Amino acid sequence: MSIYTQIGNDVTVITNLTRYAIIAKIFGIELKLDDVKVLTDKMRTDIRIDEFNEGINRLVVLYGAGFINEDTFCVMAKNAMLHIDDLTAAENLVISQAKDEPEDRITPELLTNALRSAAYSKKYQEFENISFDEALQMTELAHVEIVDGCMRARDKEFLEFLMNIGEPMGNINDDKCEAVKEEKTNIEQLILDENSTTDEFPVIFDMKSAAIYSKLFDKAYGRDFILYARKKKMKLDFNCNDEYEKFVRMVKLHFEIRHYERIRQICGRKVNWFDYAPSVDGNISDNLSSLTEMKPVDLDVDEEYADDELLEKAVAKYARNLPFSEDTVFEVFHNGKVIVGVLRNKKFAEIDSKAFHSQLFDFNKIWGVIQMCSRDGQLKKQGECIVIPESVWKEIAPEQREYADRLIKEQYHRLVEHRKANKLLQSLSDLKASAESAKKIKEAGDAEKKAAEQKHIQDKENRPAGVET
């Protein structure tokens, strides 16, 4: 019987397998492998007329060797999930371990999960693409597990974390070849339901990221690093320890701080930049940052602290050897945020940064009114109060009058001090003038006396001989 009566001219599975069988016989190859798994009649019938390719070639051998079960074979073979790079990597791994001790070889469960995970990631557009080698690194993690190629959270805490950061999750249906994203409200219900199990948790579409997050989740500031990396759009890999350590050292435990001492009391109990701004060239500058040096503060801690605790430690370290007074304001820059706080009862109390930098009143207008009243002598004291004309007072907006009142009092006291200084200067001037006048009188008297003495001597010398006086 001719060989070619047994071989068709198509590219189906059965045609190619017949060809390989003939080739094996020609080369005298007769394999005695009693432990080779055999497909069921139904499965053989289902795929015999499918197109034969390198992928099905490798998948069949992996099945025969017992590394994948019939369900996985069916799912991958019938759903266009035969990716040659992944199947080749899987076979190469098995071959490389063939002579190893059984306990050192990859288990069928691990290989199956890795193959199916990689296949799902390429089959459904909702998934993020991963390779077989990457899928192998996702096994035996604390917060995720892979069953039949699908990754799910092991615990509700991690599931809730993934939900809160917006990781896409859902369900897949191999029969319909579709992946459906799960609604957030459904995931929240699973988290709240005390009876829900991990089998009910949605499938995680971005398996690589979830695996990396699982490794970082329990590290000190690991969750903060995950959020930071997502915000910065960092591409994390399984070996991201350097990036994590750098984040902890240079971001989480690094602060930059400056402070402002209170100079005046115009704003009362409200903590506002105006009371802290120095006068530059006769003007009060609202650009505090340009006048104050920023200093770095790096913490060295052995355990994880909440953000408010880290902030308190950073301010305490900054202020350790400096004598700060009550109401000193600290401006802290940390992890892209600006925190403003005031020293109250020797403790750092956070305040609203926007309120601190806000304009509470129209200083130029109020100051103009004060200067005018000062020039015209209209600032007067009545008991403990400093008053200005009612007509002038009405020019100031009602909500700004408390600040105007304090500015007026401050200006009045300055005016009084200025007058005292002028009186003192006047007294000193009078004393100096009197001293100079007395000196001149004395000098004039001395000169007159000296002139008289000189004249007497001269007259005596000119007198005729024999004449006595």
Secondary structure, 3 states (H helix, E strand, C coil): CCHHHCCCCCCEHHHHHHHHHHHHHHCCCCCCCCCCCCCCHHHHHHHCCCECCHHHHHHHHHHHCCCCCHHHHHHHHHCCCCCHHHHHHHHHHHHHCCCCCHHHCCCHHHHHHHHHHHHHHHHCCCCCCCCHHHHHCCCCCCCEEEECCEEEECCHHHHHHHHHCCCCEEEEECCCCEEEECCHHHHHHHHHCCCCCHHHCCEECCHHHHHHHHHHCCCCCHHHHHHHHHHCCCCCCCCCHHHHHHHHHHHHCEEEEEEECCCCCCCCCCCCHHHCCCEECCEECCCHHHHCCCEEEECCCCCCCCHHHHHHHHHHHHCCCCCCCCCCEEEEEECCEEEEEEEECCEEEEECHHHHCCCCCCHHHHHHHHHHHHHCCCCEEECCEEECCHHHHCCCCHHHHHHHHHHHHHHHHHHHHHHHHHHHHHHHHHHHHHHHHHHHHHHHHHHHHHHHHHHHHHHHHHCCCCCCC
